[in-house]
Amino acid sequence: MALYAVILAGGLGTRLWPHSLRRHPKQFIELMSRLTLLQETQARLAPLIPPSRTLVLTRQAFAHIVAKQLPMLSPDNILIDPEGWGSAPAIGLAAAHLRRLDPNATMAVLAADHLIANPDIFRRALVAAERMAAKRWLVTIGIVPTSPETGYGYIKRGESLFADDEFDAFRVAQFIEKPDLTMAQDFLSSGQYSWNSGMSVWQAQDILDEIAVHMPALAATLAEIEQSFGTPAMVDRLRHVQPRVPSETIEYGVLAHSSRVAVIPVAIGWSDVGNWAAVYDLLPHDAKDNAVVGRHLSPDTVRSLVFTNPKKLVATLGLDDMLVVDTEDVLLICPRSRAQDVKQLIALLEAHDSLDDL
């Protein structure tokens, strides 16, 4: 029973605008190294899962970027995910594709745009999850919380299923959407909750069986799409069925209703790099507590992120707790505390039909 990777790479990543653009989003950009986030995702998997068993699910507009950034992948391993699909139909599509390739396939579902500081522990956690999947569990990888984050979903754990020298596994008691601060603080202090990383491991057949039970309309649509796998009609078939596909997450469409869902909490230095404030936290800081990428000159700027075009020197005076993100076309300046509000700028651009700037 082989383990395959399914990397979800169809997101638009607008929370890191203007460095992340709709035509070239977050998963395809360099943030912390000379590798893009997609390339980092594949590289951390490579010691465990070879390119021949790595699939990338992305939008048709991004397929050429995936092929360029991951030339070791066969073109057949780049799957098209129609725009607007939620994670349930996207994962169902990948599972149906995998079942066709290997009826006994186990799939690790992973995001293309996350960072993991401890890849060795991460890979061992995937192996532990694979062992559970062999026993017909649908396994989620939970993140041991380090702060009362309100931007993440949470997983409440139930009864213990197993424990070994490194990992514990628990039945999932509940999936909880993003909480308010008071609730997040309660979750953190209780020790019974994990952040929902969106990473999961299960047998392809098992998740398709659960989709059939809990989302029968989706199962019927997937069966219709499956008839065109491997043919030139595939993309047209996807476009045809898309209006009938519910845009639902796998957690709330399937996992929240299943009795065989488990969570393995791990501490792997995980981040979904959800906004520029997160980038500031992840980068190394200088003596003035600034995080700088590119060329920056200042006698007194402190506690700020300066992320610049390497061809340009950015000079600042007296900034404190600020974000400065400079690209060839756009300059963003705002307080670090307003990092989540970049979405307001996206809304303004959309209202003025300035989508070329996204």
C-alpha positions, 0 to 999 in steps of 0.5 A: 500500500503506497503513500502518495502526496496530493499538494493543493496549489489552487489558492489565490493567496491575496493575503500577501498582496502585493508580493502575492498576486492572483496571476502569480499567488503565494504558493509560487513565490519565494519568501524565506529561501531561494525556493518557492513555497511549492518547491519547499513543500515538495522538497520536504516530502521528497525523502518520503514520497518520490516525485512519481507519487506526488500529485499537484492539484491546481487551477488551469491558469497555474498549471504551467507555473507548477510544471516550471517550478517542479520539472521532476513531475510528470505532466500527468501528475498535475491535476486541474482544479476548477476555480471556486471548488472547496476542499471537499470536491478538490480532494474527492477529485484527487482521490478518484484520480488516485484510485484509478492509478492505484486502488490501494493508494493512501494519500497525504493531502497537503497545502502548497503554501505552508512552512514547516520548521521541523520536516523530520518530525513532520515526515515521521508524523506522516508515517504514523498517520499512514499506519493509522490509515491502513486501519481505515482511520481518516487522520488529520495532522493537528498542530499543538497550539502555542498561542490563542490564535483566532485565525485558525480552525481548531480540532477538539480531541476525544478518547485516546486511540494510541500512544507511542514514543513520539506521537499520540492519536485521538478520536476527533470530538469536534471541528471548530471554526475560527474562535474569538479571543476568549474562546481561543484562550480557553482552548489553549489553556485546556490542552485538549485542542489542536490547530487545524492544519488542513493536512490529512492522511487516508486511503483514497477509497475510504475518503470516497466512501465517506463522500458517498455517505455524507455528500452523495451529490458530490459522489455522483458528480465525481463518478461522472467526471471519472469517465473522462480521466485521461482524455482531452475532454477532462477540462471541458467536463470539469467546467460542465459540472462545476455549477453543480458542485458544492463549494464545501470544505472536507472538514464540514462536508465529510469529516465532521459527520464521520465516526472514524476521524482521528487527530495526531497533534504535532509540534513541527514549527508550522505556519500557514504564512497567513499574512505579512505579520506572520512573515515578520514573525518567521523571518530573523530579526536584526538588532532593532527587531526589524525583519528585512528582505532586500536593501534597507537603510534607516537609523531608527526604524524598529520592530518593522518588516521591510520586504523590498525589491532587491533592485531598490534601496528602501530608506525609512525614518522613525517607523515603529511596528510597520510593514513596508512591502515594495514590488516593481509595481506596488508599494504597501505601507501599513501598521503591522497590526493591520496586516489582516486588513490587506483584504480591504485593499483587495476589495477596493481594487476589485471595486475599481476593476483594477484586477491587473494589480492583484 
